[in-house]
């Protein structure tokens, strides 16, 4: 029962973290939207014509009426101030992308330079498009300058390139004064990335099948008798593997995860491959800390304990947070 309670507590903690993430992003988008609407009204791009004394019933007319009432520059904001507004919009709309990247990456896959690139890149793209505008000569000049400069950088993960394209898209949209398009891109990008991270469709084939509601070998791995093992004891705290028992040259391995049910099949697949013997000793639900799984393992000589830990972090992503080997 303790193992089941630990799993339930870990799942409840993960759901709470996910709920807080969605609530924070929703609140951020609401506040950012209000701020951008107010700034766009205060600093209109073009001159505002005569406005009626009462706001029209349609949304577009009401927005124009609101701009006419609060505009600081009724004849249109200066170019530099308009460019500043678009760059502020780019930063506000790209920050959720950086937040989602940090939230969905493990320590092994995290690239701090990519976070800086994602935040700064749309500012530069916005400024370039404000300068170029409709000038064909400036566009060709910019293409020549970019062609003369070569950037060489290897991303840790192929999926990181999507964040670069998302940042460029937001910068491009704000640069042509399509802030609404940039906002829609930001919201959809964040929603899709969080959904892919939640359901982990990048997992192995069987786990992806399981997330679609279909039975798989990974789901059946914990069922008594599936591997020809005896049913667990009444307390259910430890599921031992008699064939793998053996304390000689074995070590304790503590593995910290975000979701026990999602991480355990991945962990045990790595142990099955890289460990000569292994046994699950304890599952501890995190109280303010990530849930912890403790294994007693004997790594294969060709692998070694340090390499085994690296494989767990790599193959267990994004659910394996950390792994250490205390003195046993």
C-alpha positions as CSV (number, residue, x, y, z in Angstrom):
1,X,0.0,0.0,0.0
2,X,2.8,2.4,0.7
3,X,4.1,2.1,-2.9
4,X,0.6,2.9,-4.2
5,X,0.2,5.8,-1.9
6,X,3.6,7.1,-2.9
7,X,2.6,6.9,-6.6
8,X,-0.6,8.7,-5.9
9,X,1.1,11.4,-4.0
10,X,3.7,11.9,-6.8
11,X,0.9,12.1,-9.4
12,X,-1.0,14.6,-7.3
13,X,2.2,16.8,-6.9
14,X,2.8,16.6,-10.7
15,X,-0.8,17.6,-11.4
16,X,-0.5,20.6,-9.0
17,X,2.7,21.7,-10.7
18,X,1.0,21.5,-14.1
19,X,-2.0,23.4,-12.9
20,X,0.1,26.2,-11.4
21,X,2.1,26.4,-14.7
22,X,-1.1,26.8,-16.8
23,X,-2.5,29.4,-14.3
24,X,0.7,31.4,-14.3
25,X,0.9,31.5,-18.1
26,X,-2.8,32.4,-18.4
27,X,-2.4,35.2,-15.9
28,X,0.7,36.4,-17.7
29,X,-0.9,36.5,-21.1
30,X,-3.9,38.4,-19.7
31,X,-1.7,41.1,-18.2
32,X,0.6,41.3,-21.2
33,X,-2.4,41.6,-23.5
34,X,-3.9,44.5,-21.4
35,X,-0.5,46.2,-21.4
36,X,0.0,45.9,-25.1
37,X,-3.5,47.2,-25.9
38,X,-2.9,50.2,-23.7
39,X,0.5,50.9,-25.2
40,X,-0.8,50.6,-28.8
41,X,-3.6,53.1,-27.9
42,X,-1.2,55.5,-26.3
43,X,1.4,55.3,-29.2
44,X,-0.6,54.8,-32.5
45,X,1.4,54.0,-35.6
46,X,-0.5,56.3,-37.9
47,X,-2.5,59.5,-37.5
48,X,-5.9,59.2,-36.0
49,X,-8.8,60.8,-37.8
50,X,-11.8,62.5,-36.2
51,X,-13.6,60.2,-33.7
52,X,-17.2,60.3,-32.7
53,X,-18.2,61.4,-29.2
54,X,-19.7,58.0,-28.3
55,X,-17.9,54.6,-28.9
56,X,-19.3,52.6,-31.8
57,X,-20.9,49.3,-31.3
58,X,-18.4,47.3,-33.4
59,X,-15.1,46.2,-31.8
60,X,-12.9,47.8,-34.5
61,X,-14.7,51.1,-34.2
62,X,-14.5,51.0,-30.4
63,X,-10.8,50.4,-30.5
64,X,-10.2,53.4,-32.9
65,X,-12.4,55.5,-30.6
66,X,-10.4,54.4,-27.6
67,X,-7.1,55.3,-29.3
68,X,-8.5,58.7,-30.2
69,X,-9.3,59.4,-26.6
70,X,-6.0,58.4,-25.0
71,X,-3.4,58.8,-27.8
72,X,-0.4,60.7,-26.7
73,X,0.6,61.3,-30.4
74,X,-2.7,61.7,-32.3
75,X,-0.7,62.3,-35.5
76,X,1.3,59.1,-35.1
77,X,4.2,58.2,-32.8
78,X,7.8,58.9,-33.8
79,X,9.5,56.1,-35.7
80,X,11.9,55.3,-32.8
81,X,9.1,55.2,-30.3
82,X,6.9,53.0,-32.5
83,X,9.9,50.6,-33.0
84,X,10.4,50.6,-29.2
85,X,6.8,49.6,-28.7
86,X,7.1,46.7,-31.2
87,X,10.3,45.4,-29.5
88,X,8.6,45.5,-26.1
89,X,5.7,43.5,-27.6
90,X,8.3,41.0,-29.0
91,X,9.9,40.5,-25.6
92,X,6.6,40.2,-23.7
93,X,5.3,37.5,-26.2
94,X,8.5,35.5,-26.4
95,X,9.1,35.2,-22.6
96,X,6.5,32.4,-22.3
97,X,8.5,30.4,-24.9
98,X,11.6,30.7,-22.7
99,X,9.6,29.8,-19.6
100,X,8.2,26.7,-21.3
101,X,11.7,25.7,-22.5
102,X,13.1,25.9,-19.0
103,X,10.1,24.0,-17.6
104,X,10.1,21.1,-20.0
105,X,13.9,20.4,-20.2
106,X,15.9,18.3,-17.9
107,X,19.4,19.4,-16.6
108,X,21.1,17.3,-19.2
109,X,19.1,18.7,-22.1
110,X,19.0,22.3,-20.9
111,X,20.9,24.9,-22.9
112,X,21.2,28.3,-21.2
113,X,22.5,30.0,-24.3
114,X,19.4,29.0,-26.2
115,X,17.2,30.7,-23.6
116,X,19.2,33.9,-24.1
117,X,18.9,33.5,-27.9
118,X,15.2,33.0,-27.8
119,X,14.6,36.1,-25.8
120,X,17.0,38.4,-27.7
121,X,16.4,37.1,-31.3
122,X,12.9,38.6,-31.8
123,X,14.1,42.0,-30.6
124,X,16.7,42.0,-33.3
125,X,14.3,40.7,-36.0
126,X,11.8,43.3,-35.1
127,X,14.3,46.2,-35.3
128,X,15.5,44.9,-38.7
129,X,12.0,44.8,-40.2
130,X,11.2,48.2,-38.8
131,X,14.3,49.6,-40.6
132,X,13.7,47.7,-43.8
133,X,9.9,48.3,-44.1
134,X,9.0,48.4,-47.8
135,X,12.4,49.3,-49.1
136,X,13.6,46.7,-51.6
137,X,17.1,48.2,-51.6
138,X,17.5,47.8,-47.8
139,X,16.2,44.3,-48.0
140,X,18.9,43.3,-50.5
141,X,21.5,45.1,-48.5
142,X,20.5,43.2,-45.4
143,X,20.6,39.9,-47.3
144,X,24.2,40.7,-48.4
145,X,25.3,41.5,-44.9
146,X,23.7,38.3,-43.5
147,X,25.3,36.2,-46.2
148,X,28.7,37.6,-45.3
149,X,28.4,36.6,-41.7
150,X,28.4,32.9,-40.7
151,X,27.0,31.5,-37.5
152,X,28.1,28.1,-36.4
153,X,26.3,26.6,-33.5
154,X,25.2,23.0,-32.7
155,X,22.0,22.6,-30.8
156,X,21.9,19.9,-28.1
157,X,18.4,18.7,-29.2
158,X,16.8,18.9,-32.6
159,X,13.6,20.1,-30.9
160,X,15.4,23.2,-29.7
161,X,15.3,24.5,-33.3
162,X,11.6,24.9,-33.0
163,X,12.1,27.6,-30.3
164,X,14.4,29.5,-32.6
165,X,11.8,29.4,-35.4
166,X,9.1,30.5,-32.9
167,X,11.2,33.4,-31.7
168,X,11.9,34.5,-35.3
169,X,8.1,34.2,-36.1
170,X,7.2,36.5,-33.2
171,X,9.9,39.0,-34.1
172,X,8.8,39.0,-37.7
173,X,5.1,39.5,-36.8
174,X,5.8,42.4,-34.4
175,X,8.2,43.9,-36.9
176,X,5.4,44.3,-39.4
177,X,3.0,45.6,-36.7
178,X,1.0,42.4,-36.5
179,X,1.1,42.1,-32.8
180,X,-2.2,40.1,-32.8
181,X,-0.6,37.5,-35.0
182,X,2.5,37.3,-32.8
183,X,0.2,36.9,-29.7
184,X,-1.6,34.0,-31.4
185,X,1.7,32.4,-32.4
186,X,3.0,32.6,-28.8
187,X,-0.2,31.2,-27.2
188,X,-0.5,28.3,-29.7
189,X,3.2,27.5,-29.5
190,X,3.1,27.4,-25.7
191,X,0.0,25.3,-25.6
192,X,1.3,22.7,-28.1
193,X,4.7,22.4,-26.4
194,X,3.1,21.9,-22.9
195,X,0.8,19.3,-24.4
196,X,3.6,17.4,-26.0
197,X,5.6,17.5,-22.8
198,X,2.6,16.4,-20.7
199,X,1.8,13.4,-22.8
200,X,5.5,12.7,-23.8
201,X,4.9,11.7,-27.4
202,X,8.6,11.6,-27.8
203,X,8.8,8.5,-25.6
204,X,9.4,5.0,-26.8
205,X,6.9,3.3,-29.0
206,X,5.1,1.3,-26.3
207,X,4.9,4.3,-23.9
208,X,3.4,6.5,-26.7
209,X,0.9,3.7,-27.3
210,X,0.0,3.7,-23.7
211,X,-0.6,7.5,-23.7
212,X,-3.1,7.0,-26.5
213,X,-5.1,4.7,-24.2
214,X,-3.9,1.4,-25.6
215,X,-2.3,-1.4,-23.5
216,X,1.4,-2.0,-24.0
217,X,4.3,-4.0,-22.5
218,X,5.4,-0.9,-20.6
219,X,2.1,-0.7,-18.8
220,X,2.1,-4.4,-18.0
221,X,5.6,-4.4,-16.6
222,X,4.5,-3.8,-13.1
223,X,1.7,-6.5,-13.1
224,X,2.5,-9.5,-10.9
225,X,3.5,-12.5,-12.9
226,X,4.2,-10.5,-16.1
227,X,7.9,-11.4,-15.9
228,X,7.3,-14.6,-14.1
229,X,7.9,-13.0,-10.7
230,X,5.9,-13.7,-7.6
231,X,3.3,-11.2,-6.4
232,X,4.6,-8.5,-4.1
233,X,4.2,-8.8,-0.3
234,X,1.2,-7.4,1.5
235,X,2.8,-4.0,2.2
236,X,3.8,-3.6,-1.5
237,X,6.7,-1.3,-0.5
238,X,9.4,-3.3,-2.3
239,X,9.2,-5.3,-5.5
240,X,12.3,-7.5,-5.5
241,X,13.7,-9.5,-8.3
242,X,15.1,-12.7,-6.9
243,X,17.1,-13.5,-9.9
244,X,18.8,-10.1,-9.6
245,X,19.5,-10.1,-5.9
246,X,23.1,-9.9,-5.0
247,X,24.8,-7.4,-2.7
248,X,28.3,-8.1,-3.9
249,X,29.8,-5.1,-5.6
250,X,26.3,-3.5,-5.7
251,X,25.5,0.1,-4.9
252,X,22.5,2.1,-4.0
253,X,21.2,4.5,-6.7
254,X,18.7,7.2,-5.8
255,X,16.8,8.5,-8.8
256,X,14.6,11.7,-8.5
257,X,11.7,11.9,-10.9
258,X,8.7,14.2,-11.5
259,X,6.1,11.3,-12.1
260,X,6.8,7.8,-10.7
261,X,4.4,6.0,-13.1
262,X,5.9,7.7,-16.2
263,X,9.5,7.4,-15.1
264,X,9.7,3.9,-13.7
265,X,9.3,2.0,-17.1
266,X,12.1,4.1,-18.6
267,X,14.4,3.7,-15.6
268,X,13.9,-0.1,-15.5
269,X,14.4,-0.4,-19.2
270,X,17.9,1.2,-18.8
271,X,18.7,-1.0,-15.8
272,X,17.6,-4.1,-17.7
273,X,20.1,-3.1,-20.4
274,X,23.0,-1.7,-18.4
275,X,22.9,-3.4,-15.0
276,X,23.9,-7.0,-14.3
277,X,21.6,-7.1,-11.3
278,X,19.1,-4.6,-9.9
279,X,16.3,-4.4,-7.3
280,X,13.8,-1.7,-6.4
281,X,14.2,-1.1,-2.7
282,X,12.0,2.0,-1.9
283,X,9.7,4.6,-3.4
284,X,9.4,7.8,-1.4
285,X,6.9,10.5,-2.4
286,X,8.3,13.9,-2.4
287,X,7.0,16.4,0.2
288,X,8.1,19.6,-1.4
289,X,10.8,17.6,-3.3
290,X,10.7,15.4,-6.3
291,X,9.6,11.8,-5.7
292,X,12.6,9.4,-5.1
293,X,13.1,5.8,-6.3
294,X,15.9,3.9,-4.6
295,X,17.5,0.9,-6.5
296,X,20.2,-1.5,-5.5
297,X,22.2,-2.1,-8.7
298,X,25.3,-3.8,-9.9
299,X,26.3,-2.1,-13.2
300,X,27.9,-4.1,-15.9
301,X,31.7,-3.8,-16.1
302,X,31.5,-2.5,-19.6
303,X,29.2,0.3,-18.5
304,X,30.1,1.4,-14.9
305,X,28.0,3.3,-12.4
306,X,28.8,6.8,-13.6
307,X,27.9,5.9,-17.2
308,X,24.7,4.2,-16.0
309,X,23.7,7.4,-14.2
310,X,24.3,9.4,-17.5
311,X,22.2,6.9,-19.4
312,X,19.4,7.2,-16.8
313,X,19.3,11.0,-17.2
314,X,19.5,10.8,-21.0
315,X,17.0,8.0,-21.6
316,X,14.7,8.8,-18.7
317,X,14.1,12.4,-19.9
318,X,12.0,14.4,-19.3
319,X,10.8,12.5,-16.2
320,X,14.2,11.7,-14.6
321,X,15.3,14.8,-12.8
322,X,18.6,13.6,-11.1
323,X,20.4,10.5,-10.0
324,X,23.0,10.0,-7.3
325,X,24.8,7.1,-5.6
326,X,25.1,7.6,-1.9
327,X,27.4,5.5,0.2
328,X,25.7,2.1,0.7
